[in-house]
Amino acid sequence: MPAALSQLPDLLAIPPARAEAIRALTPHLTPGARVVLSTHINADGDGCGSEVAMAGLLQQLGMRPVIVNPTPWPEMFRFLLPDAALDQSPRGAEALRDADLLIVLDISDVKRLGALGDVVRTLKVPKLVIDHHIATDDPAGTVVVSDTTACATGELVFDLARTMGLELTTPVATGLYVALLTDTGGFRFSNTSPRCHAIAGQLLAAGIEPEEMYRRVYASVPVGKLELLREALATLEVDPSHGLAWISVPAGAMERFGVRSEDLDGIVEHPRSIAGTRLALFFRDLGHGKVKVSLRSTGDVDVNALARQFGGGGHARAAGALIAGGLDAVRDRVVGAARSYLATLA
């Protein structure tokens, strides 16, 4: 029998363990401190949105935040930056050395900081992590707020704001909404929890316009992205006996079509959308003997477990790996491993 309205849970209540972790982090947020915020290579909507939101919250506390990412700020999320000077990524390691405090968002492994990873390891300032991925044995910091039940890292930043009684200004609310929107695939993926919708409702109440966010994130793509998608779909292969589908993009394709890394977001959803597909793979040849593989799944298929076979990782339904080798060889290896893995779940 459905629960009566009076019996429904308080969706905005912060889980106790998460609240405790946030309280352990807050003593490090002291007025006047110079704070560097960072996220993973090829930052996505959750990474960028969480950084901008966190920067706005820190400014309310009298702190001086800047963003230093290992790869350039994505053009599609340029609208999130309230001030272009907030992004100091071009300064790289030099900007990290100015920090009194480092906060790394949306990363469970320091290696995801790319070229900044070695510098971060040697920093002597406090290093904090706010993340919702599966924990690894090599985090980017020692004070960690981590919860895999959060729909996005942005959800954890929202909880920090509530814990500290901070304001959902327009930049903060916009960043948080984009974080939730993109990491849930437009509120379609399995991580779209009731609490996620409740938080989104709070952000709408703070003034976010959902149609404007849709236009900014999903309806402003360059024509080159569609041309690349057309070429990628021509490589589609399907193994219905295993529920497996995959597509590929060769080296040099992005340059030919004039697109950026962020323009590849969502391409793997096309093979995943095929009826009967349990596991979808997207192979991108980076050149120089490296292939990036994106893995997406449905049902009980844990792609994090498969990605870890190749030194990668992520979430149960979305993961990735960077694998040495040529495109054909890597694709054969990963497809073979995927077939074997799916056979164990049959």
C-alpha positions in Angstrom: 0.0 0.0 0.0 1.4 3.4 -0.9 2.6 5.5 2.1 0.5 8.4 3.2 2.0 11.8 2.6 2.6 12.2 6.4 4.7 9.0 6.3 7.0 10.1 3.5 10.7 10.7 4.5 12.3 14.1 4.8 14.2 14.0 1.5 16.4 17.0 2.4 17.6 15.4 5.7 21.4 14.9 5.4 22.5 11.2 6.0 24.2 11.0 9.4 27.5 9.7 8.2 27.7 12.3 5.4 26.8 15.1 7.9 29.6 13.9 10.2 32.1 14.0 7.3 31.0 17.5 6.4 31.5 18.7 10.0 35.0 17.3 10.0 35.8 19.3 6.8 34.4 22.7 7.9 37.1 23.7 10.4 39.5 23.9 7.5 37.3 26.6 5.8 38.8 29.7 7.5 38.3 33.3 6.3 41.2 34.8 4.3 42.6 31.5 3.1 43.7 31.1 -0.5 41.9 28.0 -1.8 42.6 26.1 -5.0 39.7 24.0 -6.3 40.4 21.3 -8.8 38.6 18.4 -10.5 39.5 15.6 -13.0 40.9 15.8 -16.5 38.3 16.8 -19.1 36.0 18.2 -16.5 32.3 17.4 -16.9 29.2 19.2 -15.7 29.4 17.8 -12.2 33.1 18.7 -11.8 32.7 22.2 -13.3 29.3 22.9 -11.6 30.6 21.7 -8.2 33.7 23.9 -8.5 31.8 27.0 -9.4 29.2 26.4 -6.6 32.0 25.7 -4.1 33.8 28.9 -5.1 30.7 30.9 -4.4 30.2 29.3 -1.0 33.8 29.9 0.0 33.6 33.6 -1.0 30.6 33.9 1.4 33.0 32.7 4.1 35.6 35.3 3.2 37.9 32.9 1.5 39.8 33.5 -1.8 39.1 30.6 -4.2 40.5 30.0 -7.7 40.0 27.0 -10.0 43.0 25.1 -11.3 42.1 22.1 -13.5 44.5 19.8 -15.3 42.8 20.4 -18.6 41.2 23.6 -20.0 37.8 24.7 -18.9 35.2 23.2 -21.3 33.6 25.8 -23.6 30.1 24.3 -23.1 30.3 25.2 -19.4 31.9 28.6 -19.8 28.6 30.2 -18.9 28.9 28.8 -15.3 31.9 31.1 -14.5 30.7 34.3 -12.8 34.1 35.8 -13.5 36.6 34.5 -16.0 39.4 35.3 -13.6 38.1 32.5 -11.3 39.7 30.0 -13.7 43.4 29.9 -13.2 44.0 26.6 -15.0 46.5 28.1 -17.5 48.8 28.8 -14.6 48.9 25.1 -13.7 51.2 23.9 -11.0 52.4 27.5 -10.2 48.8 28.4 -9.0 48.8 25.3 -6.8 51.9 26.4 -5.0 50.1 29.6 -3.9 47.4 27.7 -2.0 46.7 27.7 1.7 44.2 24.9 1.1 43.3 22.5 -1.7 39.8 21.1 -2.3 39.5 18.4 -5.0 36.0 17.7 -6.3 34.5 14.7 -8.1 37.7 12.5 -7.9 38.4 9.4 -5.9 41.9 8.9 -7.2 44.7 11.4 -7.4 45.8 10.1 -10.8 42.6 11.6 -12.3 44.3 15.0 -11.7 46.6 14.2 -14.7 49.6 16.4 -14.9 48.7 18.1 -11.6 48.8 14.8 -9.6 52.5 14.8 -8.8 52.4 18.3 -7.5 49.3 17.6 -5.4 51.1 14.7 -3.8 53.9 17.0 -2.6 51.7 19.9 -1.4 52.1 20.5 2.4 48.8 22.3 2.8 45.6 20.6 3.9 44.0 18.7 1.1 40.2 18.0 1.1 38.2 15.8 -1.1 34.4 15.9 -1.9 33.4 13.1 -4.1 30.7 10.5 -4.9 32.8 7.8 -6.7 33.9 4.4 -5.3 36.9 5.0 -3.0 40.4 4.0 -4.1 43.6 3.5 -2.2 45.2 6.7 -3.6 42.8 9.7 -2.8 43.9 13.2 -3.6 43.5 14.3 0.1 43.3 13.2 3.7 40.0 14.9 4.7 37.3 13.2 2.7 33.6 13.7 2.2 32.6 10.7 0.1 29.3 9.1 -0.5 28.5 6.9 -3.5 24.7 7.2 -2.8 24.9 10.9 -3.8 23.6 11.4 -7.3 26.4 13.8 -8.0 29.2 15.6 -6.2 27.0 18.6 -6.5 24.6 17.0 -4.0 27.4 16.9 -1.4 28.3 20.5 -2.0 24.6 21.4 -1.6 24.7 19.6 1.8 27.8 21.5 2.8 26.0 24.7 2.0 23.0 23.7 4.2 25.2 22.6 7.0 27.0 25.9 7.1 23.9 28.0 6.6 25.2 29.5 3.3 23.2 31.2 0.6 22.1 29.7 -2.8 23.2 32.6 -4.9 22.6 32.5 -8.6 26.1 31.2 -9.5 26.0 28.6 -6.7 22.5 27.4 -7.6 23.4 27.3 -11.3 26.5 25.3 -10.7 24.7 22.8 -8.5 21.8 22.4 -10.9 24.2 21.7 -13.8 26.0 19.2 -11.6 22.8 17.2 -10.9 21.4 17.6 -14.4 24.4 16.3 -16.2 25.5 13.5 -13.9 22.0 12.0 -13.9 21.7 12.3 -17.7 18.9 14.9 -17.5 17.4 13.1 -14.5 17.1 9.8 -16.4 19.9 7.5 -15.0 19.6 5.1 -12.1 21.3 7.5 -9.8 18.3 9.9 -10.0 17.0 9.5 -6.5 14.0 11.1 -4.8 16.5 13.2 -2.9 18.1 14.4 -6.1 14.7 15.7 -7.3 14.1 17.3 -4.0 17.4 19.2 -4.2 16.6 20.2 -7.8 13.3 21.6 -6.5 15.2 23.7 -4.0 17.4 25.0 -6.8 14.4 25.9 -9.0 12.9 27.7 -6.0 16.2 29.7 -5.8 15.5 31.0 -9.3 17.0 28.4 -11.8 15.1 28.3 -15.1 15.1 24.6 -16.3 14.4 25.4 -19.9 17.4 27.8 -20.0 19.6 25.1 -18.4 18.4 22.6 -21.0 19.3 25.0 -23.8 22.7 25.8 -22.4 23.7 22.2 -21.8 21.9 20.1 -24.4 20.7 22.5 -27.1 23.7 24.5 -28.0 25.9 21.9 -29.7 28.2 22.7 -32.6 27.3 21.1 -36.0 30.7 19.3 -35.8 29.4 17.2 -32.9 26.6 15.9 -35.1 28.9 15.2 -38.0 31.2 13.3 -35.7 28.2 11.4 -34.2 27.2 10.4 -37.8 30.7 9.0 -38.4 30.8 7.2 -35.0 27.4 5.6 -35.5 28.6 4.1 -38.8 31.1 2.0 -36.7 28.3 0.6 -34.6 28.5 -3.1 -33.8 26.0 -5.1 -31.8 26.4 -8.5 -30.2 22.7 -9.3 -29.2 23.7 -12.7 -27.7 25.6 -10.9 -24.9 23.6 -7.7 -24.8 26.7 -5.8 -26.0 27.1 -2.8 -28.3 30.0 -0.5 -29.2 31.1 2.4 -31.4 34.5 3.9 -32.1 36.1 7.2 -33.1 39.5 7.1 -34.8 42.5 9.4 -34.0 42.2 12.8 -35.6 38.4 12.8 -35.9 38.0 15.6 -33.4 40.3 17.8 -35.3 38.6 17.1 -38.6 35.2 18.1 -37.2 36.5 20.9 -35.0 35.1 19.6 -31.8 36.4 19.4 -28.2 36.4 16.6 -25.6 33.2 17.8 -24.0 31.4 17.4 -27.4 31.8 13.6 -27.0 29.6 13.5 -23.9 26.6 11.4 -24.5 27.8 9.5 -27.5 28.0 6.3 -25.6 24.3 6.6 -24.8 23.4 5.8 -28.4 24.6 2.2 -28.3 23.3 1.8 -24.7 19.8 2.9 -26.0 19.5 -0.2 -28.2 16.9 -2.7 -27.0 18.4 -5.6 -25.2 21.8 -3.9 -24.6 23.2 -4.5 -21.1 26.7 -3.0 -21.7 27.7 -0.2 -24.2 31.3 0.7 -25.0 32.7 3.8 -26.7 36.3 3.7 -27.9 38.1 6.9 -28.7 41.6 6.7 -30.2 43.7 9.5 -28.7 46.7 8.7 -30.9 50.2 8.1 -29.5 49.2 4.6 -28.6 46.4 5.4 -26.1 42.7 4.6 -26.3 40.0 6.0 -24.0 37.1 3.6 -23.3 33.8 4.7 -21.8 31.6 2.0 -20.4 27.9 2.3 -19.6 25.4 -0.3 -18.5 21.9 -1.2 -17.5 20.4 -3.6 -14.9 22.8 -5.6 -12.8 26.0 -5.0 -14.9 28.7 -3.3 -12.8 31.0 -1.6 -15.4 33.2 -0.3 -12.6 34.4 -3.9 -12.0 35.1 -4.3 -15.7 36.9 -1.0 -16.0 39.2 -1.9 -13.1 40.5 -4.9 -15.2 42.1 -2.2 -17.4 43.3 0.2 -14.7 40.1 2.4 -14.8 37.1 2.8 -12.7 34.1 5.0 -11.9 30.5 4.1 -11.0 28.6 0.9 -11.2 26.7 2.1 -14.3 29.3 4.5 -15.8 33.0 4.0 -15.8 36.1 4.6 -18.0 39.6 3.5 -18.6 42.7 4.7 -20.5 44.4 1.8 -22.2 47.7 1.6 -24.0 47.6 0.2 -27.6 46.1 0.8 -31.0 42.4 1.1 -31.5 41.8 -2.3 -33.1 43.9 -4.2 -30.5 42.3 -2.4 -27.5 38.8 -2.8 -28.9 39.4 -6.6 -29.4 40.7 -6.9 -25.8 37.9 -4.9 -24.2 35.1 -6.5 -26.2 36.5 -9.9 -25.4 36.6 -9.1 -21.7 33.1 -7.6 -21.8 31.7 -10.8 -23.4 33.4 -13.0 -20.8 32.1 -10.7 -18.0 28.6 -10.6 -19.3 28.6 -14.4 -19.6 29.3 -14.7 -15.9 26.2 -12.6 -15.2 23.8 -14.6 -17.5 
